[in-house]
Amino acid sequence: MTTPSRVLETADEAETESVGESVGRTLAAGNVVLLYGDLGAGKTAFVRGLARGIGANPDDVSSPTFTIVQEYAGAAATLYHVDLYRLEPPEIDDLGLEDLVSGEGVVAIEWAERWRGRPDGEGVLQVTIADAGEDRRQITVQRST
């Protein structure tokens, strides 16, 4: 079951990060953030905000496209930042994401739609970031219960 969506519009990258920070402050170890959006939509900027929200250094956050998983130690939890963009579903199945999301950190997964086994339940947030023209973004946040 999911709670009603929250829809926010941001005017620039800094505001997208700010929304991520606000969401990050609500997260605890064991939470999973599934990120959806086109290339360049602002998913990594949102994750920089998540990092700040859980007490990790946002300046350390970069797109993990080539390393697949980045780890950032935060005061509230460790943030695991996953990017599935370059992987095919069979490769994703072999990553062991089930173990990662059942661990002690907060896991943010970009291109979550590529993961056939993505979780849906308590502690899972679905975040969709869409281009709203110019530098504006529409961010939809939905929490599963």
DSSP file (Angstrom, degrees, kcal/mol; ACC not computed):
  #  RESIDUE AA STRUCTURE BP1 BP2  ACC     N-H-->O    O-->H-N    N-H-->O    O-->H-N    TCO  KAPPA ALPHA  PHI   PSI    X-CA   Y-CA   Z-CA
    1    1 A M              0   0    0      0, 0.0   144,-3.9     0, 0.0     2,-0.3   0.000 360.0 360.0 360.0 144.8    0.0    0.0    0.0
    2    2 A T  B     -A  144   0A   0    142,-0.3   142,-0.2   143,-0.2     3,-0.1  -0.895 360.0-125.9-121.3 151.8    1.2    3.5   -0.7
    3    3 A T        -     0   0    0    140,-3.0   140,-0.1    -2,-0.3   142,-0.0  -0.464  50.7 -73.2 -84.6 164.5    0.5    6.8    0.8
    4    4 A P        -     0   0    0      0, 0.0   139,-0.4     0, 0.0    -1,-0.2  -0.227  58.9-103.9 -57.0 148.6   -0.7    9.8   -1.3
    5    5 A S        -     0   0    0    137,-0.1     2,-0.5    -3,-0.1   137,-0.2  -0.412  20.7-143.5 -74.4 148.2    2.0   11.4   -3.4
    6    6 A R  E     -B  141   0B   0    135,-2.6   135,-3.0    -2,-0.1     2,-0.5  -0.970  17.6-162.6-106.7 127.5    3.6   14.6   -2.6
    7    7 A V  E     +B  140   0B   0     -2,-0.5     2,-0.3   133,-0.2   133,-0.2  -0.958  12.3 174.5-117.2 125.4    4.3   16.7   -5.7
    8    8 A L  E     -B  139   0B   0    131,-2.9   131,-3.5    -2,-0.5     2,-0.5  -0.928  19.6-146.2-126.5 150.1    6.8   19.5   -5.6
    9    9 A E  E     -B  138   0B   0     -2,-0.3     2,-0.3   129,-0.2   129,-0.2  -0.971  13.5-163.8-117.9 133.9    8.2   21.8   -8.3
   10   10 A T  E     -B  137   0B   0    127,-2.8   127,-2.0    -2,-0.5   122,-0.1  -0.850  15.4-152.4-114.7 152.6   11.8   23.1   -8.2
   11   11 A A  S    S-     0   0    0     -2,-0.3     2,-0.3   125,-0.2   124,-0.2   0.634  74.3  -1.6 -97.4 -17.1   13.3   25.9  -10.2
   12   12 A D  S  > S-     0   0    0    125,-0.1     4,-1.8     1,-0.1     3,-0.3  -0.944  83.1 -82.4-161.5 178.3   16.9   24.8  -10.3
   13   13 A E  H  > S+     0   0    0     -2,-0.3     4,-2.6     1,-0.2     5,-0.2   0.870 121.6  57.0 -61.1 -39.6   19.4   22.2   -9.2
   14   14 A A  H  > S+     0   0    0      1,-0.2     4,-2.0     2,-0.2    -1,-0.2   0.890 107.7  47.8 -61.4 -39.7   19.9   23.8   -5.7
   15   15 A E  H  > S+     0   0    0     -3,-0.3     4,-2.1     2,-0.2    -1,-0.2   0.865 109.3  53.7 -69.7 -34.8   16.1   23.5   -5.0
   16   16 A T  H  X S+     0   0    0     -4,-1.8     4,-2.1     2,-0.2    -2,-0.2   0.923 109.9  47.8 -63.1 -43.4   16.2   19.8   -6.2
   17   17 A E  H  X S+     0   0    0     -4,-2.6     4,-2.6     1,-0.2    -2,-0.2   0.897 108.7  55.2 -61.3 -40.1   19.0   19.2   -3.8
   18   18 A S  H  X S+     0   0    0     -4,-2.0     4,-2.3     2,-0.2    -2,-0.2   0.892 106.6  49.4 -62.3 -40.6   17.0   21.0   -1.0
   19   19 A V  H  X S+     0   0    0     -4,-2.1     4,-2.3     2,-0.2    -1,-0.2   0.925 111.1  50.8 -63.7 -43.0   14.0   18.7   -1.6
   20   20 A G  H  X S+     0   0    0     -4,-2.1     4,-2.9     1,-0.2    -2,-0.2   0.895 108.8  51.5 -59.6 -40.6   16.4   15.7   -1.4
   21   21 A E  H  X S+     0   0    0     -4,-2.6     4,-1.8     2,-0.2    -1,-0.2   0.922 108.5  51.0 -62.3 -44.0   17.8   17.0    1.9
   22   22 A S  H  < S+     0   0    0     -4,-2.3     4,-0.4     1,-0.2    -2,-0.2   0.916 113.4  44.6 -60.1 -44.2   14.3   17.4    3.3
   23   23 A V  H >< S+     0   0    0     -4,-2.3     3,-1.8     1,-0.2     4,-0.4   0.916 108.7  58.4 -65.5 -42.6   13.5   13.8    2.3
   24   24 A G  H >< S+     0   0    0     -4,-2.9     3,-1.4     1,-0.3    -2,-0.2   0.834  96.9  61.2 -57.3 -34.6   16.9   12.6    3.7
   25   25 A R  T 3< S+     0   0    0     -4,-1.8    -1,-0.3     1,-0.3    -2,-0.2   0.704 103.0  52.2 -66.0 -18.2   16.0   14.0    7.1
   26   26 A T  T <  S+     0   0    0     -3,-1.8    -1,-0.3    -4,-0.4    -2,-0.2   0.489  93.8  97.6 -93.9  -4.3   13.1   11.6    7.3
   27   27 A L    <   -     0   0    0     -3,-1.4     2,-0.3    -4,-0.4    79,-0.1  -0.505  46.7-178.2 -92.9 154.5   15.1    8.5    6.4
   28   28 A A    >   -     0   0    0     -2,-0.2     3,-2.2    95,-0.1    49,-0.1  -0.915  46.3 -64.1-139.1 165.5   16.6    5.9    8.7
   29   29 A A  T 3  S+     0   0    0     47,-0.4    77,-0.2    -2,-0.3    76,-0.2  -0.242 122.2  35.1 -50.7 134.8   18.8    2.8    8.2
   30   30 A G  T 3  S+     0   0    0     75,-2.8    -1,-0.3     1,-0.4    76,-0.2   0.217  86.9 126.4 100.2 -13.1   16.8    0.2    6.2
   31   31 A N    <   -     0   0    0     -3,-2.2    76,-2.2    73,-0.1     2,-0.4  -0.501  43.9-155.9 -78.2 149.2   15.0    2.8    4.0
   32   32 A V  E     -dc 107 124B   0     91,-2.5    93,-3.1    74,-0.2     2,-0.6  -0.990   4.5-160.1-126.8 133.0   15.1    2.5    0.2
   33   33 A V  E     -dc 108 125B   0     74,-3.4    76,-2.9    -2,-0.4     2,-0.6  -0.955   6.7-159.9-115.4 113.3   14.7    5.3   -2.3
   34   34 A L  E     -dc 109 126B   0     91,-3.3    93,-3.2    -2,-0.6     2,-0.5  -0.839  12.8-156.5 -94.5 119.0   13.8    4.2   -5.8
   35   35 A L  E     -dc 110 127B   0     74,-3.0    77,-1.8    -2,-0.6    76,-0.8  -0.838  13.0-178.9-106.4 131.1   14.6    7.0   -8.2
   36   36 A Y  E     + c   0 128B   0     91,-2.9    93,-2.7    -2,-0.5     2,-0.2  -0.953  25.2 105.5-125.4 143.8   12.9    7.3  -11.6
   37   37 A G        -     0   0    0     -2,-0.4    93,-0.1    91,-0.2    74,-0.1  -0.726  61.8 -78.2 157.7 156.0   13.5   10.0  -14.3
   38   38 A D    >   -     0   0    0     91,-0.5     3,-2.0    -2,-0.2     5,-0.3  -0.117  66.5 -70.5 -66.4 167.4   15.1   10.6  -17.7
   39   39 A L  T 3  S+     0   0    0      1,-0.3    -1,-0.2     2,-0.1     0, 0.0  -0.412 125.3  15.8 -57.4 128.8   18.8   11.1  -18.2
   40   40 A G  T 3  S+     0   0    0     -2,-0.1    -1,-0.3    -3,-0.1    -2,-0.1   0.567  86.3 127.5  81.6   9.1   19.7   14.5  -16.8
   41   41 A A  S <  S-     0   0    0     -3,-2.0    -2,-0.1    88,-0.1    -3,-0.1   0.763  85.0 -97.4 -71.4 -24.6   16.5   14.8  -14.8
   42   42 A G  S  > S+     0   0    0     -4,-0.2     4,-2.3    -5,-0.1     5,-0.2   0.586  77.7 136.8 117.8  16.9   18.3   15.6  -11.5
   43   43 A K  H  > S+     0   0    0     -5,-0.3     4,-2.1     1,-0.2     5,-0.1   0.917  78.1  46.3 -62.3 -44.1   18.4   12.2   -9.8
   44   44 A T  H  > S+     0   0    0      2,-0.2     4,-2.1     1,-0.2    -1,-0.2   0.886 110.9  52.8 -68.2 -37.5   22.0   12.6   -8.7
   45   45 A A  H  > S+     0   0    0      2,-0.2     4,-1.7     1,-0.2    -1,-0.2   0.909 108.8  50.9 -61.1 -41.2   21.3   16.2   -7.5
   46   46 A F  H  X S+     0   0    0     -4,-2.3     4,-2.1     1,-0.2    -2,-0.2   0.905 108.7  51.2 -61.0 -42.3   18.4   14.8   -5.4
   47   47 A V  H  X S+     0   0    0     -4,-2.1     4,-2.7     2,-0.2    -2,-0.2   0.858 103.2  58.5 -66.7 -34.8   20.8   12.2   -3.9
   48   48 A R  H  X S+     0   0    0     -4,-2.1     4,-2.1     1,-0.2    -1,-0.2   0.922 108.2  47.4 -57.3 -42.0   23.3   14.9   -3.0
   49   49 A G  H  X S+     0   0    0     -4,-1.7     4,-2.6     2,-0.2    -2,-0.2   0.908 108.4  53.7 -65.0 -42.0   20.4   16.4   -1.0
   50   50 A L  H  X S+     0   0    0     -4,-2.1     4,-1.7     1,-0.2     6,-0.2   0.932 107.4  52.5 -55.9 -45.1   19.7   13.0    0.6
   51   51 A A  H  X>S+     0   0    0     -4,-2.7     5,-3.1     1,-0.2     4,-0.5   0.939 110.1  46.8 -57.6 -49.2   23.3   12.8    1.6
   52   52 A R  H ><5S+     0   0    0     -4,-2.1     3,-1.1     1,-0.2    -1,-0.2   0.909 109.3  56.2 -58.9 -41.7   23.2   16.2    3.3
   53   53 A G  H 3<5S+     0   0    0     -4,-2.6    -1,-0.2     1,-0.3    -2,-0.2   0.798 111.0  42.1 -63.5 -30.2   19.9   15.2    5.0
   54   54 A I  H 3<5S-     0   0    0     -4,-1.7    22,-2.7    -3,-0.5    23,-0.7   0.387 124.5 -99.8 -98.4   4.7   21.4   12.1    6.6
   55   55 A G  T <<5S+     0   0    0     -3,-1.1    -3,-0.2    -4,-0.5     2,-0.2   0.660  78.8 130.7  91.9  16.7   24.6   13.9    7.6
   56   56 A A  S   <S-     0   0    0     -5,-3.1    -1,-0.3    18,-0.2    18,-0.2  -0.627  70.1 -92.6 -95.9 162.4   27.0   12.7    4.8
   57   57 A N    >   -     0   0    0     16,-0.4     3,-1.4    -2,-0.2     4,-0.3  -0.636  30.4-160.0 -76.6 113.0   29.1   15.1    2.8
   58   58 A P  G >  S+     0   0    0      0, 0.0     3,-1.2     0, 0.0    -1,-0.2   0.761  87.1  68.4 -65.9 -23.0   27.1   16.1   -0.3
   59   59 A D  G 3  S+     0   0    0      1,-0.2    -2,-0.1    -3,-0.0   -11,-0.0   0.712  93.2  59.4 -68.5 -19.0   30.2   17.2   -2.1
   60   60 A D  G <  S+     0   0    0     -3,-1.4     2,-0.4   -12,-0.1    -1,-0.2   0.658  83.5 103.1 -79.8 -16.2   31.3   13.5   -2.2
   61   61 A V    <   +     0   0    0     -3,-1.2     2,-0.3    -4,-0.3   -13,-0.1  -0.536  41.4 153.6 -78.5 125.3   28.2   12.5   -4.2
   62   62 A S        -     0   0    0     -2,-0.4     8,-0.1   -15,-0.0    -2,-0.0  -0.926  55.7 -75.8-138.9 165.3   28.7   11.9   -7.9
   63   63 A S        -     0   0    0     -2,-0.3     3,-0.4     1,-0.1     4,-0.2  -0.466  35.7-152.2 -64.0 126.0   26.9    9.7  -10.4
   64   64 A P     >  +     0   0    0      0, 0.0     4,-3.0     0, 0.0    19,-0.3   0.068  52.2 130.9 -87.7  27.8   28.0    6.1   -9.8
   65   65 A T  T  4 S+     0   0    0      1,-0.2    21,-0.3     2,-0.2    18,-0.0   0.847  79.5  30.2 -50.5 -42.6   27.3    5.2  -13.4
   66   66 A F  T  4 S+     0   0    0     -3,-0.4    -1,-0.2     1,-0.1     3,-0.1   0.721 126.6  41.5 -94.7 -21.4   30.7    3.4  -13.9
   67   67 A T  T  4 S-     0   0    0     -4,-0.2     2,-2.3    -3,-0.1    -2,-0.2   0.582  89.4-152.2 -98.1 -11.9   31.3    2.2  -10.3
   68   68 A I  S  < S+     0   0    0     -4,-3.0    15,-2.2    15,-0.0     2,-0.4  -0.275  73.3  44.3  72.6 -49.1   27.6    1.1   -9.9
   69   69 A V  E     -E   82   0B   0     -2,-2.3     2,-0.3    13,-0.2    13,-0.2  -0.987  62.8-175.1-129.6 127.5   27.6    1.6   -6.1
   70   70 A Q  E     -E   81   0B   0     11,-2.6    11,-2.9    -2,-0.4     2,-0.4  -0.890  13.1-150.0-112.5 149.1   29.0    4.5   -4.1
   71   71 A E  E     -E   80   0B   0     -2,-0.3     2,-0.4     9,-0.2     9,-0.2  -0.981  12.3-176.5-124.8 129.9   29.0    4.6   -0.3
   72   72 A Y  E     -E   79   0B   0      7,-2.7     7,-3.3    -2,-0.4     2,-0.4  -0.982  21.1-136.9-129.6 119.7   28.8    7.7    1.8
   73   73 A A  E     -E   78   0B   0     -2,-0.4   -16,-0.4     5,-0.2     2,-0.3  -0.600  29.4-179.0 -76.4 129.6   29.1    7.6    5.6
   74   74 A G        -     0   0    0      3,-0.7   -19,-0.3    -2,-0.4   -18,-0.2  -0.806  39.8-114.2-124.0 167.1   26.6    9.8    7.3
   75   75 A A  S    S+     0   0    0    -21,-0.3   -20,-0.2    -2,-0.3     3,-0.1   0.884 118.1  35.1 -67.3 -38.9   25.7   10.7   10.9
   76   76 A A  S    S-     0   0    0    -22,-2.7   -47,-0.4     1,-0.3     2,-0.3   0.809 134.7 -32.4 -86.3 -31.7   22.3    9.1   10.7
   77   77 A A        -     0   0    0    -23,-0.7    -3,-0.7   -49,-0.1     2,-0.4  -0.968  67.6 -84.2-172.6 167.7   23.2    6.2    8.4
   78   78 A T  E     -E   73   0B   0     26,-0.3    28,-2.9    -2,-0.3     2,-0.5  -0.771  41.4-140.6 -85.9 135.8   25.5    5.1    5.6
   79   79 A L  E     -Ef  72 106B   0     -7,-3.3    -7,-2.7    -2,-0.4     2,-0.6  -0.876  10.7-162.1-100.3 125.1   24.1    6.1    2.2
   80   80 A Y  E     -Ef  71 107B   0     26,-3.2    28,-3.1    -2,-0.5     2,-0.6  -0.945   7.0-161.9-105.9 120.1   24.5    3.6   -0.7
   81   81 A H  E     -Ef  70 108B   0    -11,-2.9   -11,-2.6    -2,-0.6     2,-0.4  -0.911  10.1-173.5-109.5 114.9   24.0    5.2   -4.0
   82   82 A V  E     -Ef  69 109B   0     26,-3.2    28,-3.4    -2,-0.6     2,-0.5  -0.880  11.7-166.5-114.8 138.6   23.3    2.8   -6.9
   83   83 A D  E     + f   0 110B   0    -15,-2.2     3,-0.3    -2,-0.4    28,-0.2  -0.973   9.3 176.9-127.0 116.9   23.1    3.5  -10.6
   84   84 A L    >   +     0   0    0     26,-1.9     3,-1.6    -2,-0.5    27,-0.1   0.282  47.3 112.6 -99.7   9.3   21.6    0.8  -12.8
   85   85 A Y  T 3  S+     0   0    0      1,-0.3    -1,-0.2    25,-0.1    26,-0.0   0.855  80.6  39.0 -54.6 -45.0   21.7    2.8  -16.1
   86   86 A R  T 3  S+     0   0    0    -21,-0.3     2,-0.3    -3,-0.3    -1,-0.3   0.375 101.8  91.5 -90.7   4.9   24.3    0.8  -17.9
   87   87 A L    <   -     0   0    0     -3,-1.6    -3,-0.0   -19,-0.0   -19,-0.0  -0.748  64.7-138.1-107.7 149.3   23.2   -2.6  -16.7
   88   88 A E    >>  -     0   0    0     -2,-0.3     4,-2.1     1,-0.1     3,-0.9  -0.673  37.6-100.7 -94.7 156.1   20.8   -5.1  -18.2
   89   89 A P  H 3> S+     0   0    0      0, 0.0     4,-2.4     0, 0.0     5,-0.2   0.841 121.3  53.2 -49.4 -42.6   18.3   -7.0  -16.0
   90   90 A P  H 3> S+     0   0    0      0, 0.0     4,-0.9     0, 0.0    -3,-0.0   0.899 110.7  48.0 -61.8 -36.4   20.3  -10.2  -15.8
   91   91 A E  H <4 S+     0   0    0     -3,-0.9     3,-0.4     1,-0.2     4,-0.3   0.889 110.8  51.2 -67.2 -39.0   23.4   -8.2  -14.6
   92   92 A I  H ><>S+     0   0    0     -4,-2.1     3,-1.6     1,-0.2     5,-0.5   0.890 103.7  58.3 -64.5 -40.2   21.3   -6.4  -12.0
   93   93 A D  H ><5S+     0   0    0     -4,-2.4     3,-0.5     1,-0.3    -1,-0.2   0.814 105.2  51.8 -58.9 -29.9   20.0   -9.8  -10.7
   94   94 A D  T 3<5S+     0   0    0     -4,-0.9    -1,-0.3    -3,-0.4    -2,-0.2   0.489  88.6  82.3 -86.4  -3.9   23.6  -10.8  -10.0
   95   95 A L  T < 5S-     0   0    0     -3,-1.6    -1,-0.2    -4,-0.3    -2,-0.1   0.748  93.8-127.2 -74.4 -23.4   24.5   -7.6   -8.0
   96   96 A G  T X>5 +     0   0    0     -3,-0.5     4,-1.5    -4,-0.4     3,-0.8   0.819  51.3 155.9  79.3  31.2   23.0   -8.8   -4.8
   97   97 A L  H 3>< +     0   0    0     -5,-0.5     4,-2.9     1,-0.2     5,-0.3   0.803  65.8  66.8 -61.7 -28.1   20.8   -5.7   -4.3
   98   98 A E  H 3> S+     0   0    0      1,-0.2     4,-1.0     2,-0.2    -1,-0.2   0.908 103.0  46.0 -58.7 -40.9   18.5   -7.7   -2.1
   99   99 A D  H <4 S+     0   0    0     -3,-0.8    -1,-0.2     2,-0.2     3,-0.2   0.900 112.2  51.3 -67.2 -40.9   21.3   -8.0    0.5
  100  100 A L  H >< S+     0   0    0     -4,-1.5     3,-1.4     1,-0.2     5,-0.4   0.928 111.0  46.3 -63.2 -46.0   22.1   -4.3    0.2
  101  101 A V  H 3< S+     0   0    0     -4,-2.9    -1,-0.2     1,-0.3    -2,-0.2   0.678 110.9  53.0 -75.2 -15.0   18.5   -3.1    0.7
  102  102 A S  T 3< S+     0   0    0     -4,-1.0    -1,-0.3    -5,-0.3    -2,-0.2   0.305  98.8  91.2 -97.3  10.2   18.0   -5.4    3.7
  103  103 A G  S <  S-     0   0    0     -3,-1.4    -3,-0.1    -4,-0.1    -2,-0.0   0.106  95.0 -84.2 -89.1-157.7   21.1   -4.1    5.4
  104  104 A E  S    S+     0   0    0    -75,-0.1   -26,-0.3   -74,-0.1     2,-0.2   0.313  94.8  75.7 -97.9   5.8   21.8   -1.3    7.8
  105  105 A G  S    S-     0   0    0     -5,-0.4   -75,-2.8   -76,-0.2     2,-0.5  -0.467  83.2-100.4-109.5-178.2   22.1    1.7    5.4
  106  106 A V  E     - f   0  79B   0    -28,-2.9   -26,-3.2   -77,-0.2     2,-0.5  -0.902  38.5-155.3 -97.7 132.1   19.9    3.9    3.3
  107  107 A V  E     -df  32  80B   0    -76,-2.2   -74,-3.4    -2,-0.5     2,-0.5  -0.951  11.6-171.3-117.5 123.5   19.9    2.8   -0.3
  108  108 A A  E     -df  33  81B   0    -28,-3.1   -26,-3.2    -2,-0.5     2,-0.6  -0.966   9.5-165.6-112.2 123.4   19.1    5.2   -3.2
  109  109 A I  E >   -df  34  82B   0    -76,-2.9   -74,-3.0    -2,-0.5     3,-0.6  -0.925   5.7-156.0-119.7 111.5   18.8    3.5   -6.6
  110  110 A E  E 3  S+df  35  83B   0    -28,-3.4   -26,-1.9    -2,-0.6   -74,-0.1  -0.602  83.7  19.9 -79.9 145.3   18.8    5.5   -9.8
  111  111 A W  T >  S+     0   0    0    -76,-0.8     3,-2.0    -2,-0.2    -1,-0.2   0.888  76.6 167.3  62.0  42.1   17.1    3.9  -12.8
  112  112 A A  G X   +     0   0    0    -77,-1.8     3,-2.0    -3,-0.6     6,-0.2   0.742  61.6  74.8 -60.3 -25.5   15.2    1.6  -10.4
  113  113 A E  G 3  S+     0   0    0    -78,-0.3    -1,-0.3     1,-0.3    -2,-0.1   0.696  86.2  64.9 -63.3 -16.4   12.8    0.5  -13.1
  114  114 A R  G <  S+     0   0    0     -3,-2.0     2,-0.8     1,-0.1    -1,-0.3   0.638  84.3  85.9 -78.8 -14.4   15.6   -1.7  -14.5
  115  115 A W    X   -     0   0    0     -3,-2.0     3,-1.2    -4,-0.2    -1,-0.1  -0.791  59.0-167.6 -94.7 111.8   15.5   -3.8  -11.3
  116  116 A R  T 3  S+     0   0    0     -2,-0.8    -1,-0.2     1,-0.2    -3,-0.0   0.789  87.3  50.1 -65.9 -28.0   12.9   -6.6  -11.6
  117  117 A G  T 3  S+     0   0    0      2,-0.0    -1,-0.2     0, 0.0    -2,-0.0   0.151  75.8 148.7 -99.3  19.5   13.2   -7.4   -7.9
  118  118 A R    <   -     0   0    0     -3,-1.2   -20,-0.0    -6,-0.2     2,-0.0  -0.232  48.7-112.4 -59.1 142.2   12.8   -3.9   -6.5
  119  119 A P        -     0   0    0      0, 0.0     2,-0.3     0, 0.0    -1,-0.1  -0.292  27.0-169.9 -75.4 158.1   11.1   -3.8   -3.1
  120  120 A D        +     0   0    0      2,-0.0     2,-0.3    -2,-0.0  -118,-0.0  -0.870  46.9  67.4-146.9 110.6    7.7   -2.4   -2.4
  121  121 A G  S >  S-     0   0    0     -2,-0.3     3,-1.9     3,-0.0    23,-0.3  -0.984  84.3  -6.8 168.4-166.0    6.7   -2.1    1.2
  122  122 A E  T 3  S+     0   0    0     -2,-0.3    23,-0.2    23,-0.3     3,-0.1  -0.240 124.4  21.3 -56.0 135.0    7.4   -0.3    4.4
  123  123 A G  T 3  S+     0   0    0     21,-0.8   -91,-2.5     1,-0.2     2,-0.5   0.489  94.2 120.1  86.5   3.6   10.4    2.0    4.3
  124  124 A V  E <   -c   32   0B   0     -3,-1.9    20,-3.3    20,-0.3     2,-0.4  -0.889  41.1-168.9-106.3 128.5   10.4    2.3    0.5
  125  125 A L  E     -cG  33 143B   0    -93,-3.1   -91,-3.3    -2,-0.5     2,-0.5  -0.931   9.8-152.4-112.5 138.7   10.0    5.6   -1.2
  126  126 A Q  E     -cG  34 142B   0     16,-3.4    16,-2.5    -2,-0.4     2,-0.5  -0.957  14.7-173.3-109.1 123.6    9.4    6.1   -4.9
  127  127 A V  E     -cG  35 141B   0    -93,-3.2   -91,-2.9    -2,-0.5     2,-0.5  -0.971   4.0-171.8-121.5 121.0   10.7    9.4   -6.3
  128  128 A T  E     -cG  36 140B   0     12,-2.4    12,-2.8    -2,-0.5     2,-0.5  -0.955   3.5-165.9-113.6 127.7   10.0   10.4   -9.8
  129  129 A I  E     - G   0 139B   0    -93,-2.7   -91,-0.5    -2,-0.5     2,-0.4  -0.959  11.3-178.7-116.2 121.9   11.7   13.5  -11.2
  130  130 A A  E     - G   0 138B   0      8,-2.5     8,-2.9    -2,-0.5     2,-0.3  -0.928  33.1-107.8-123.6 144.3   10.4   14.9  -14.5
  131  131 A D  E     - G   0 137B   0     -2,-0.4     6,-0.2     6,-0.2     3,-0.1  -0.514  28.7-176.5 -66.0 128.1   11.5   17.9  -16.6
  132  132 A A        -     0   0    0      4,-2.5     5,-0.2     1,-0.3    -1,-0.1   0.091  57.8 -75.5-114.1  20.0    9.0   20.7  -16.2
  133  133 A G  S >  S+     0   0    0      3,-0.4     3,-2.2     1,-0.3    -1,-0.3   0.230  99.0   8.7  95.2 141.7   10.6   23.0  -18.8
  134  134 A E  T 3  S-     0   0    0      1,-0.3    -1,-0.3    -3,-0.1    -2,-0.1  -0.350 133.8 -30.1  53.7-129.9   13.8   25.1  -18.6
  135  135 A D  T 3  S+     0   0    0   -124,-0.2    -1,-0.3    -3,-0.1     2,-0.1   0.368 109.9 117.0 -95.7   5.1   15.6   24.2  -15.3
  136  136 A R    <   -     0   0    0     -3,-2.2    -4,-2.5    -4,-0.1    -3,-0.4  -0.429  44.0-167.2 -77.2 146.8   12.4   23.3  -13.5
  137  137 A R  E     -BG  10 131B   0   -127,-2.0  -127,-2.8    -6,-0.2     2,-0.6  -0.979  17.0-143.2-131.3 145.0   11.7   19.8  -12.2
  138  138 A Q  E     -BG   9 130B   0     -8,-2.9    -8,-2.5    -2,-0.4     2,-0.5  -0.955  21.8-164.6-106.4 121.1    8.5   18.2  -10.9
  139  139 A I  E     -BG   8 129B   0   -131,-3.5  -131,-2.9    -2,-0.6     2,-0.5  -0.926   5.2-167.2-113.2 121.3    9.4   15.8   -8.1
  140  140 A T  E     -BG   7 128B   0    -12,-2.8   -12,-2.4    -2,-0.5     2,-0.5  -0.937   4.4-169.7-109.9 124.2    6.8   13.2   -7.0
  141  141 A V  E     +BG   6 127B   0   -135,-3.0  -135,-2.6    -2,-0.5     2,-0.4  -0.961   7.4 175.7-117.5 123.7    7.5   11.5   -3.7
  142  142 A Q  E     - G   0 126B   0    -16,-2.5   -16,-3.4    -2,-0.5     2,-0.5  -0.994  14.6-153.5-131.0 128.2    5.4    8.5   -2.7
  143  143 A R  E     - G   0 125B   0     -2,-0.4  -140,-3.0  -139,-0.4   -18,-0.2  -0.854  11.2-138.6-104.0 131.1    6.0    6.4    0.4
  144  144 A S  B      A    2   0A   0    -20,-3.3   -21,-0.8    -2,-0.5  -142,-0.3  -0.578 360.0 360.0 -81.6 149.6    5.0    2.7    0.6
  145  145 A T              0   0    0   -144,-3.9   -23,-0.3    -2,-0.2  -143,-0.2   0.361 360.0 360.0-124.8 360.0    3.5    1.5    3.9
